[in-house]
Amino acid sequence: MHKFSMSVIVSLLLVSFSACSSSTGPVAPSGTNDDARTADVIAEFWYGTQYTTDLIAGQNLVIGMVTVTNDSDYLYVHAEATLEGWVITETHVAAYTSLDEIPTTKKGLPKVGQFDYDIESAISLSEFPPCTEEVYLAVHVVAQLHDSEGNVTQEETGWGDGTEFTDDRGWAMYFTYGLQKGIPVPDPNCITIQSGYPGANSYWDTNILDGLGDLEELYRLGYDEGEPYRGWCVDLFHYMTPGTKYYCVEVYPSTSPDLFPDDPRFDTDWNIIDWILNNRNGYTNNQVQDAIWYHTDDKNITGPALELALAAAEHPNYVPPPCGFISVILRAGNNQLIMIEIDP
C-alpha cells in the first residue's frame, strides 16, 4: 500500500413542458469562508467540511488542534499550537489506508522515526488505490513552552487526539479521516447544455456541448464515450424545453454550498439528494425523481418512491464516497433548475 501524508492526498432536467422549490438550507460551508484555515500548507479551496481534533501535549494538556481536509488532488493536515507560549518545533506524520501499515514496534507502539512525512509533505492522490474512502493518520509533534523572554521552560511530545495504539503502553494516538469529494467549477462559469426527455437511465439525458474546457475529462469520469449525463429535475415549478440549447448555464456542485447563488431553489439538503443518487439501484427513474421532488419541492408521493425518500432522510450528513456520484446543479436563468450526476 502507498502512504498518505500529512499535507496530502487528502490537498439538467427538461420535461416536455413539465416542471420541476425548496425546503431546508445547505450544509456547513467549505472553502475560503472558513477563517480557521490560515496555514500556508492549506489549499485555498477544499471539499466538504474540515475535520479537527485536539493537539494534546504531555498526555493531558490541549495546546492546539490538528485540522484535516482534502481536494481532488491532495490531503491537507495542519497542526497548530494555539495555547499561549507553546511552539511546535518538530512534526512527524504517518498516513495509510489501514492501521496495520503504520510503523510500530512489536509491542504496538508507533515508530515515530519511521513516519515518512511532516506537515509540509504533499503526495498526489493518483499514487494511492482508487476509491479509497478512509485514511489512518498519526500526527506526532514536539512542542516547547516559552516564557515572556523566549526561554524554553518545558518540552513535551504531542499527538493528534484519537484512539490509543495500545491500552497499557504509552498514550500515542491515531485517528481516521474520511475522504470527501467535490468538483471544480468551470472558469468562466458558463456552459452550453441540451437535454432530452425521457432519459435512458435517468429523468433527463443531458449533454454539455461547450464550456467545460480543461475540466471535460474530469466531468466525464464514470461515463462511456458519447453517453449523456444522467440528469434529474430539481425545480418542479419552472419549465425548460427538451432539445433546446441553453447557453451560459451556471454550474454549482452540491458539495460546495458556499458557491451557491442567492436563489431559494438551492435551499435543500444536498447530502440527502446525493444519498439518493448513490442508493437508487432497484428503483425506477420515476421513483427516483419523485423521491428527489419530495425533498426539493415537498411533493406528495407514495409507494417505493416514498420508501426511498424516507430512507434518504435518515442520512442528512451523507458524504459521497470517492467512487460515488455527487449532484451538480445547472442553472439556466429562471428556467427549470436541473442537476446531473458526476463521478469526479
C-alpha positions in Angstrom: 0.0 0.0 0.0 1.1 3.5 -0.7 1.3 6.0 2.1 -0.7 9.2 2.5 1.0 12.3 4.0 0.2 14.9 6.5 -0.3 17.6 3.9 -1.7 15.3 1.2 -3.8 13.0 -0.6 -6.3 14.1 1.2 -4.9 18.6 -1.0 -30.5 19.2 -16.3 -33.7 18.1 -16.5 -36.2 19.1 -19.0 -39.6 17.7 -19.2 -41.7 18.2 -22.3 -43.1 21.3 -20.8 -43.1 19.5 -17.5 -41.9 21.3 -14.5 -39.7 20.5 -11.9 -39.0 24.7 -4.9 -37.1 24.0 -1.9 -37.0 23.2 1.8 -34.1 23.2 4.3 -30.8 25.1 3.9 -27.5 23.6 2.7 -24.9 22.0 5.0 -21.9 23.8 6.6 -19.9 25.8 4.1 -16.4 24.9 2.9 -13.6 26.8 1.2 -12.4 30.3 1.7 -15.3 31.3 4.0 -13.6 29.4 6.9 -11.2 31.7 8.8 -9.6 28.8 10.6 -7.6 27.8 7.6 -4.7 30.2 7.7 -1.6 28.0 7.3 0.4 28.2 4.1 0.2 24.4 3.7 -3.6 24.5 3.4 -5.2 24.8 0.0 -7.4 27.8 -0.8 -10.3 25.5 -1.7 -11.2 22.1 -0.4 -14.2 19.8 -0.3 -16.9 19.3 2.3 -16.1 20.3 5.9 -12.9 20.4 7.7 -12.1 17.7 10.3 -10.5 18.9 13.6 -9.1 17.1 16.6 -7.3 18.4 19.7 -3.5 18.5 19.7 -2.5 17.1 23.1 0.9 17.5 24.8 2.2 15.7 27.8 -0.7 13.3 27.7 -3.4 15.6 29.1 -2.8 19.3 28.0 -4.6 20.6 25.0 -2.2 23.0 23.3 -3.8 23.4 19.9 -5.5 21.5 17.1 -5.0 19.3 14.1 -7.0 20.1 11.0 -7.6 17.8 8.0 -9.3 18.4 4.7 -8.8 17.3 1.0 -9.4 18.4 -2.5 -9.4 16.3 -5.7 -5.6 16.1 -5.6 -4.3 16.2 -2.0 -5.0 15.6 1.6 -4.1 18.5 3.8 -3.2 18.2 7.5 -2.1 21.1 9.7 -1.0 21.1 13.3 -1.1 24.4 15.2 -0.3 25.4 18.8 -2.9 27.9 20.0 -2.2 27.9 23.7 -0.2 30.9 24.7 3.5 30.3 24.9 3.6 26.9 23.2 5.5 26.4 19.9 5.7 23.3 17.7 9.3 22.6 16.9 9.1 19.2 15.1 6.4 17.2 13.4 6.0 13.6 12.1 3.1 12.3 10.2 2.0 8.8 9.2 -0.9 8.3 6.8 -2.0 5.0 5.5 -5.1 3.2 4.1 -5.0 0.7 7.1 -3.9 0.8 10.7 -1.6 -2.1 10.3 0.6 -0.1 7.9 1.6 2.5 10.4 5.2 1.5 11.6 5.1 0.1 15.1 7.3 -1.9 17.5 6.5 -5.5 18.4 4.7 -4.1 21.4 2.5 -1.9 19.2 4.0 1.5 19.8 4.5 3.8 16.8 7.9 4.2 15.4 7.9 8.0 15.0 11.3 7.9 13.4 9.8 5.9 10.5 7.0 8.3 9.8 7.8 9.5 6.3 6.1 12.9 6.4 5.7 16.2 8.2 3.2 19.0 7.8 5.0 20.3 4.7 4.7 17.0 2.8 2.5 16.5 -0.2 1.6 13.4 -2.2 -0.6 13.0 -5.2 -3.8 11.2 -4.8 -3.1 9.3 -8.0 -0.4 7.3 -6.2 -3.0 5.6 -4.0 -5.5 2.9 -4.6 -8.7 4.1 -6.4 -11.9 4.5 -4.4 -10.0 4.9 -1.0 -12.6 6.1 1.4 -10.7 6.4 4.7 -7.2 7.1 5.8 -5.4 6.4 9.2 -3.4 9.3 10.4 -1.0 9.6 13.3 0.2 13.1 13.9 3.2 13.5 16.3 4.8 16.8 17.4 7.5 18.1 19.7 6.3 21.3 21.4 8.0 23.7 23.7 6.7 26.3 26.2 8.5 29.6 26.0 8.4 32.3 28.7 8.0 36.0 28.0 11.7 36.3 27.3 11.7 33.4 24.9 13.3 30.9 27.2 12.3 27.3 27.0 10.6 26.3 30.2 9.0 23.0 29.2 9.2 20.5 26.3 6.7 17.8 25.6 5.7 15.3 22.9 2.2 15.6 21.5 -0.3 13.7 19.4 -3.4 14.5 17.4 -6.2 13.2 19.7 -7.8 9.9 18.7 -7.5 6.3 19.7 -4.5 5.0 21.6 -2.4 2.4 19.8 -2.2 0.3 22.9 -4.2 0.0 26.1 -1.3 -0.3 28.5 1.8 1.2 26.9 2.2 4.9 26.3 -0.5 7.2 25.0 0.4 7.6 21.3 -2.8 8.0 19.2 -4.1 7.8 15.7 -7.4 8.9 14.1 -9.2 8.3 10.9 -10.4 10.7 8.2 -13.0 10.1 5.5 -12.0 11.5 2.1 -14.6 14.0 0.8 -15.3 14.6 -2.8 -16.2 17.6 -5.0 -15.5 19.0 -8.4 -14.1 22.3 -9.7 -16.3 24.9 -11.4 -15.6 26.0 -15.0 -14.0 29.4 -15.4 -15.9 31.3 -16.7 -18.9 29.5 -15.1 -20.8 29.4 -18.4 -21.6 26.2 -20.3 -24.0 25.2 -23.1 -26.4 22.3 -22.5 -29.1 20.4 -24.3 -31.4 17.8 -22.7 -33.9 15.2 -23.9 -36.8 13.5 -22.1 -37.2 10.8 -21.1 -33.6 9.8 -20.2 -32.4 6.3 -20.7 -31.2 5.8 -17.1 -32.5 9.0 -15.5 -35.2 11.6 -15.9 -33.2 13.6 -18.5 -30.5 12.8 -20.9 -28.3 15.9 -20.7 -25.3 16.8 -22.9 -22.8 19.6 -22.1 -22.0 20.9 -25.5 -19.4 23.6 -24.6 -17.8 25.4 -21.7 -16.0 22.8 -19.7 -12.6 23.4 -21.2 -9.8 21.6 -19.4 -12.4 20.1 -16.9 -14.1 18.0 -19.6 -12.1 14.8 -18.8 -12.8 15.1 -15.1 -16.5 15.7 -15.6 -16.7 12.7 -17.9 -15.4 10.2 -15.3 -18.0 7.4 -14.8 -19.4 7.8 -18.3 -18.7 6.0 -21.6 -17.7 7.9 -24.6 -20.7 9.7 -26.1 -23.0 8.8 -23.2 -25.2 11.7 -22.0 -25.1 12.7 -18.4 -27.8 11.2 -16.1 -29.9 14.2 -15.2 -32.7 14.9 -12.7 -35.2 17.7 -12.1 -34.8 19.8 -9.0 -37.4 22.5 -9.7 -40.9 21.2 -10.1 -42.5 24.6 -10.8 -40.5 26.0 -13.7 -40.1 24.8 -17.3 -37.5 24.0 -20.0 -37.9 22.7 -23.5 -36.5 19.3 -24.5 -34.0 19.6 -27.4 -33.4 23.3 -26.9 -29.9 24.6 -26.4 -29.4 26.7 -23.3 -26.4 29.0 -23.3 -24.2 30.3 -20.4 -25.7 27.8 -17.9 -24.1 28.1 -14.4 -22.6 25.1 -12.7 -22.8 24.6 -8.9 -21.5 21.4 -7.2 -23.7 20.2 -4.3 -20.5 19.7 -2.3 -19.7 23.4 -2.4 -22.7 25.2 -0.9 -20.5 28.3 -0.3 -20.6 28.9 -4.0 -24.5 28.8 -4.3 -26.2 31.9 -5.7 -28.9 33.8 -3.8 -31.6 31.6 -5.2 -34.2 29.9 -2.9 -34.4 26.9 -5.2 -30.9 25.9 -3.9 -32.3 25.7 -0.3 -32.4 21.9 0.0 -30.4 19.2 1.8 -28.0 18.1 -0.9 -26.5 15.5 1.3 -29.8 13.7 1.1 -30.1 14.1 -2.6 -26.6 12.7 -3.1 -27.6 9.7 -0.9 -30.5 9.0 -3.3 -28.2 9.1 -6.3 -25.8 6.6 -4.7 -28.5 4.3 -3.4 -31.1 4.2 -6.2 -30.5 0.6 -7.5 -33.8 -1.3 -7.7 -35.9 1.8 -8.2 -37.3 3.1 -11.5 -36.4 6.5 -12.9 -39.8 7.9 -12.0 -39.5 6.7 -8.4 -36.0 8.3 -8.0 -37.3 11.5 -9.5 -40.3 11.5 -7.1 -38.0 10.9 -4.2 -35.9 13.9 -5.2 -39.0 16.1 -5.6 -40.2 15.0 -2.1 -37.1 16.7 -0.7 -36.8 19.7 -3.1 -40.4 20.6 -3.5 -42.4 18.7 -0.9 -44.2 16.6 -3.5 -46.8 14.2 -2.1 -45.6 10.7 -3.1 -46.4 7.1 -2.1 -45.1 3.5 -2.6 -41.4 2.8 -3.4 -40.7 6.4 -4.1 -41.7 7.4 -0.6 -39.7 4.4 0.8 -36.6 5.8 -1.0 -37.2 9.4 0.1 -37.7 8.4 3.8 -34.6 6.2 3.7 -32.6 9.1 2.3 -33.9 11.4 5.1 -32.1 9.3 7.6 -28.7 10.4 6.1 -28.6 14.2 6.5 -24.8 14.1 6.9 -24.1 11.8 4.0 -20.8 12.3 2.2 -20.5 10.5 -1.2 -17.5 8.1 -1.2 -14.6 8.7 -3.6 -16.1 6.4 -6.3 -19.6 7.7 -5.7 -21.7 10.3 -7.5 -22.3 13.9 -6.5 -25.1 16.1 -7.8 -24.0 19.1 -9.9 -26.8 21.7 -10.2 -27.2 23.6 -13.5 -29.0 26.9 -13.6 -30.2 28.4 -16.9 -31.5 31.7 -15.6 -35.1 31.4 -14.4 -35.7 28.3 -16.4 -36.1 24.9 -14.7 -33.4 24.1 -12.3 -31.8 20.7 -13.0 -28.8 18.6 -11.9 -26.6 15.9 -13.3 -24.6 13.1 -11.7 -20.8 13.5 -11.7 -18.2 11.0 -10.5 -15.0 13.1 -10.2 
